[in-house]
Amino acid sequence: MLTAAYDTPEAHPSCARAEPRTNMFVMAALVTATSRESVKVRNMSAGGALVEGAGLPSAGTPCLLHRGDISLEASVVWARPGRAGLRFLHGADVGQWLPSGRRTQSEVDIAVKMTKAELVSAPEAKIPAPLFSSELRREDVLHTAGAMEALSDALAEDPAVVARFLTKLQTLDIAVQTLRKLADQLR
């Protein structure tokens, strides 16, 4: 199931989630005293956010999450390779972080929900075609996930593409996360 791609709150006990999170696909900068990294904001509430990127700071690091003319002071609550949880020092207006002039997040959430429902209820192929002539290996799955993520990142750099295909980019991101979970199970 696609929801397996998302971590549960229990996965990060030090990051208590008091408010509901709004899923999003927004590029931003995470700035510390010594670095500036491009990150993808995956979800956000008034009190914190989940970000993904390379070279994320370690837990306890003060930082600034910056996008366009808005920014939030934060600290890293937890970090692991490629992902980090942030806690904001002051409450965030989540609506400001959504792509302006585009669909509202509730419309995006409904579209994602409908897409997931269609995928879950889609009829299974009667005779599945083999993807590979040999057994599927972890490296094959990781390679495919990496290629899809590189495509997603390249597309997300173009504001016009993000504006037009936001929900499709979110679906692509869910597919990448699902492939990485599958690769972890193939160890």
C-alpha positions as a Markdown table, in Angstrom:
| # | Residue | x | y | z |
|---|---|---|---|---|
| 1 | Met | 0.0 | 0.0 | 0.0 |
| 2 | Leu | 1.3 | 3.5 | -0.8 |
| 3 | Thr | 0.9 | 4.8 | 2.7 |
| 4 | Ala | 3.7 | 2.5 | 3.8 |
| 5 | Ala | 6.0 | 5.0 | 2.2 |
| 6 | Tyr | 5.4 | 7.5 | 5.1 |
| 7 | Asp | 6.9 | 7.1 | 8.6 |
| 8 | Thr | 4.5 | 6.9 | 11.5 |
| 9 | Pro | 4.8 | 9.3 | 14.4 |
| 10 | Glu | 6.0 | 6.4 | 16.6 |
| 11 | Ala | 9.1 | 6.2 | 14.3 |
| 12 | His | 10.4 | 9.5 | 15.9 |
| 13 | Pro | 9.3 | 9.6 | 19.6 |
| 14 | Ser | 11.4 | 12.7 | 20.2 |
| 15 | Cys | 9.3 | 14.6 | 17.7 |
| 16 | Ala | 5.8 | 14.8 | 19.3 |
| 17 | Arg | 3.3 | 15.8 | 16.7 |
| 18 | Ala | 0.7 | 18.0 | 18.3 |
| 19 | Glu | -0.9 | 19.3 | 15.1 |
| 20 | Pro | -1.9 | 17.6 | 11.9 |
| 21 | Arg | 0.6 | 17.8 | 9.1 |
| 22 | Thr | -0.1 | 19.2 | 5.6 |
| 23 | Asn | 1.6 | 17.2 | 2.8 |
| 24 | Met | 3.4 | 19.2 | 0.3 |
| 25 | Phe | 6.1 | 19.1 | -2.3 |
| 26 | Val | 8.0 | 22.4 | -1.9 |
| 27 | Met | 11.6 | 23.2 | -2.5 |
| 28 | Ala | 13.3 | 25.4 | 0.1 |
| 29 | Ala | 16.8 | 26.2 | 1.6 |
| 30 | Leu | 17.9 | 24.9 | 5.0 |
| 31 | Val | 20.5 | 27.3 | 6.4 |
| 32 | Thr | 22.7 | 26.7 | 9.4 |
| 33 | Ala | 25.7 | 28.6 | 10.7 |
| 34 | Thr | 28.0 | 26.6 | 8.4 |
| 35 | Ser | 25.9 | 25.4 | 5.4 |
| 36 | Arg | 23.0 | 26.0 | 3.0 |
| 37 | Glu | 21.3 | 23.0 | 1.6 |
| 38 | Ser | 18.4 | 22.7 | -0.9 |
| 39 | Val | 15.7 | 20.6 | 0.7 |
| 40 | Lys | 12.2 | 19.3 | -0.2 |
| 41 | Val | 9.6 | 20.1 | 2.4 |
| 42 | Arg | 7.4 | 17.0 | 2.5 |
| 43 | Asn | 5.0 | 18.0 | 5.2 |
| 44 | Met | 4.4 | 20.9 | 7.6 |
| 45 | Ser | 2.4 | 21.9 | 10.6 |
| 46 | Ala | 2.4 | 25.1 | 12.5 |
| 47 | Gly | 5.0 | 23.6 | 14.8 |
| 48 | Gly | 7.4 | 21.7 | 12.5 |
| 49 | Ala | 8.2 | 20.1 | 9.2 |
| 50 | Leu | 9.7 | 17.0 | 7.6 |
| 51 | Val | 12.5 | 17.8 | 5.1 |
| 52 | Glu | 14.5 | 15.7 | 2.7 |
| 53 | Gly | 17.9 | 16.5 | 1.2 |
| 54 | Ala | 21.6 | 15.7 | 1.1 |
| 55 | Gly | 23.9 | 16.8 | 3.9 |
| 56 | Leu | 21.2 | 17.6 | 6.5 |
| 57 | Pro | 22.4 | 18.9 | 9.9 |
| 58 | Ser | 22.4 | 16.7 | 13.0 |
| 59 | Ala | 19.8 | 16.8 | 15.8 |
| 60 | Gly | 20.0 | 19.9 | 18.0 |
| 61 | Thr | 21.3 | 22.2 | 15.2 |
| 62 | Pro | 19.6 | 25.6 | 15.0 |
| 63 | Cys | 18.6 | 26.4 | 11.4 |
| 64 | Leu | 16.5 | 28.6 | 9.2 |
| 65 | Leu | 14.0 | 27.2 | 6.7 |
| 66 | His | 13.9 | 29.7 | 3.8 |
| 67 | Arg | 11.7 | 29.9 | 0.6 |
| 68 | Gly | 11.3 | 33.0 | -1.4 |
| 69 | Asp | 10.6 | 35.9 | 0.9 |
| 70 | Ile | 9.5 | 33.7 | 3.9 |
| 71 | Ser | 11.6 | 31.9 | 6.5 |
| 72 | Leu | 11.2 | 30.2 | 9.8 |
| 73 | Glu | 13.7 | 29.8 | 12.6 |
| 74 | Ala | 13.9 | 26.1 | 13.6 |
| 75 | Ser | 15.9 | 23.4 | 15.2 |
| 76 | Val | 16.6 | 19.9 | 14.0 |
| 77 | Val | 14.7 | 17.5 | 16.3 |
| 78 | Trp | 15.9 | 14.3 | 14.6 |
| 79 | Ala | 18.0 | 13.4 | 11.6 |
| 80 | Arg | 18.9 | 10.4 | 9.6 |
| 81 | Pro | 20.4 | 10.1 | 6.1 |
| 82 | Gly | 18.3 | 12.1 | 3.7 |
| 83 | Arg | 15.6 | 13.2 | 6.1 |
| 84 | Ala | 15.2 | 15.4 | 9.1 |
| 85 | Gly | 12.4 | 16.6 | 11.4 |
| 86 | Leu | 12.3 | 20.3 | 12.3 |
| 87 | Arg | 10.6 | 22.1 | 15.2 |
| 88 | Phe | 9.8 | 25.8 | 14.6 |
| 89 | Leu | 10.7 | 28.4 | 17.2 |
| 90 | His | 7.5 | 30.3 | 16.3 |
| 91 | Gly | 4.3 | 29.1 | 14.7 |
| 92 | Ala | 4.2 | 28.7 | 10.9 |
| 93 | Asp | 1.5 | 29.8 | 8.6 |
| 94 | Val | 1.4 | 26.6 | 6.5 |
| 95 | Gly | -0.6 | 28.3 | 3.8 |
| 96 | Gln | 2.2 | 30.7 | 3.0 |
| 97 | Trp | 4.5 | 27.7 | 2.2 |
| 98 | Leu | 2.1 | 26.3 | -0.4 |
| 99 | Pro | 2.8 | 27.3 | -4.0 |
| 100 | Ser | 0.9 | 30.6 | -4.3 |
| 101 | Gly | -1.8 | 31.1 | -6.9 |
| 102 | Arg | -2.2 | 27.4 | -7.3 |
| 103 | Arg | -4.4 | 24.7 | -5.9 |
| 104 | Thr | -5.1 | 24.9 | -2.2 |
| 105 | Gln | -3.6 | 22.1 | -0.1 |
| 106 | Ser | -7.0 | 20.6 | 0.6 |
| 107 | Glu | -7.6 | 20.3 | -3.1 |
| 108 | Val | -4.1 | 18.6 | -3.5 |
| 109 | Asp | -4.9 | 16.3 | -0.5 |
| 110 | Ile | -8.2 | 15.3 | -2.2 |
| 111 | Ala | -6.5 | 14.6 | -5.5 |
| 112 | Val | -3.8 | 12.5 | -3.8 |
| 113 | Lys | -6.4 | 10.6 | -1.9 |
| 114 | Met | -8.4 | 9.9 | -5.1 |
| 115 | Thr | -5.2 | 8.8 | -6.9 |
| 116 | Lys | -4.4 | 6.4 | -4.1 |
| 117 | Ala | -7.9 | 5.0 | -4.1 |
| 118 | Glu | -7.8 | 4.5 | -7.9 |
| 119 | Leu | -4.4 | 2.7 | -7.5 |
| 120 | Val | -5.8 | 0.5 | -4.7 |
| 121 | Ser | -9.0 | -0.4 | -6.6 |
| 122 | Ala | -7.4 | -0.9 | -10.0 |
| 123 | Pro | -7.9 | -4.4 | -11.3 |
| 124 | Glu | -4.8 | -6.6 | -11.2 |
| 125 | Ala | -3.2 | -7.7 | -14.5 |
| 126 | Lys | -4.3 | -11.2 | -15.4 |
| 127 | Ile | -0.8 | -12.2 | -16.6 |
| 128 | Pro | 1.9 | -9.9 | -15.2 |
| 129 | Ala | 4.8 | -9.2 | -17.5 |
| 130 | Pro | 8.2 | -9.9 | -16.0 |
| 131 | Leu | 10.3 | -6.8 | -15.4 |
| 132 | Phe | 13.6 | -8.6 | -15.4 |
| 133 | Ser | 14.8 | -11.9 | -16.8 |
| 134 | Ser | 16.4 | -12.7 | -13.5 |
| 135 | Glu | 15.5 | -12.2 | -9.8 |
| 136 | Leu | 14.9 | -8.6 | -8.7 |
| 137 | Arg | 17.8 | -7.3 | -6.7 |
| 138 | Arg | 17.9 | -4.6 | -4.1 |
| 139 | Glu | 20.4 | -2.7 | -6.2 |
| 140 | Asp | 17.9 | -2.7 | -9.2 |
| 141 | Val | 15.2 | -1.2 | -7.0 |
| 142 | Leu | 17.6 | 1.4 | -5.5 |
| 143 | His | 18.8 | 2.3 | -9.0 |
| 144 | Thr | 15.2 | 2.8 | -10.2 |
| 145 | Ala | 14.3 | 4.9 | -7.1 |
| 146 | Gly | 17.4 | 7.0 | -7.7 |
| 147 | Ala | 16.6 | 7.6 | -11.3 |
| 148 | Met | 13.0 | 8.6 | -10.5 |
| 149 | Glu | 14.2 | 10.9 | -7.7 |
| 150 | Ala | 16.6 | 12.6 | -10.0 |
| 151 | Leu | 13.8 | 13.1 | -12.5 |
| 152 | Ser | 11.5 | 14.5 | -9.8 |
| 153 | Asp | 14.2 | 16.9 | -8.5 |
| 154 | Ala | 14.9 | 18.1 | -12.1 |
| 155 | Leu | 11.2 | 18.7 | -12.7 |
| 156 | Ala | 10.8 | 20.4 | -9.3 |
| 157 | Glu | 13.4 | 23.1 | -10.3 |
| 158 | Asp | 11.0 | 24.5 | -12.9 |
| 159 | Pro | 8.2 | 26.5 | -11.2 |
| 160 | Ala | 5.9 | 26.2 | -14.2 |
| 161 | Val | 6.2 | 22.4 | -14.1 |
| 162 | Val | 5.5 | 22.4 | -10.3 |
| 163 | Ala | 2.5 | 24.7 | -10.8 |
| 164 | Arg | 1.0 | 22.5 | -13.5 |
| 165 | Phe | 1.9 | 19.0 | -12.2 |
| 166 | Leu | 2.1 | 19.3 | -8.4 |
| 167 | Thr | -0.1 | 16.3 | -7.7 |
| 168 | Lys | 1.8 | 14.2 | -10.2 |
| 169 | Leu | 5.1 | 15.2 | -8.7 |
| 170 | Gln | 3.7 | 14.1 | -5.3 |
| 171 | Thr | 2.7 | 10.7 | -6.8 |
| 172 | Leu | 6.2 | 10.3 | -8.2 |
| 173 | Asp | 7.7 | 11.1 | -4.8 |
| 174 | Ile | 5.4 | 8.5 | -3.2 |
| 175 | Ala | 6.6 | 5.9 | -5.8 |
| 176 | Val | 10.3 | 6.7 | -4.9 |
| 177 | Gln | 9.6 | 6.3 | -1.2 |
| 178 | Thr | 7.8 | 3.0 | -1.8 |
| 179 | Leu | 10.7 | 1.7 | -3.9 |
| 180 | Arg | 13.2 | 2.6 | -1.2 |
| 181 | Lys | 11.0 | 0.8 | 1.4 |
| 182 | Leu | 10.9 | -2.2 | -1.0 |
| 183 | Ala | 14.7 | -2.1 | -1.3 |
| 184 | Asp | 15.1 | -2.1 | 2.5 |
| 185 | Gln | 12.9 | -5.3 | 2.6 |
| 186 | Leu | 15.2 | -7.0 | -0.1 |
| 187 | Arg | 18.3 | -6.9 | 2.2 |
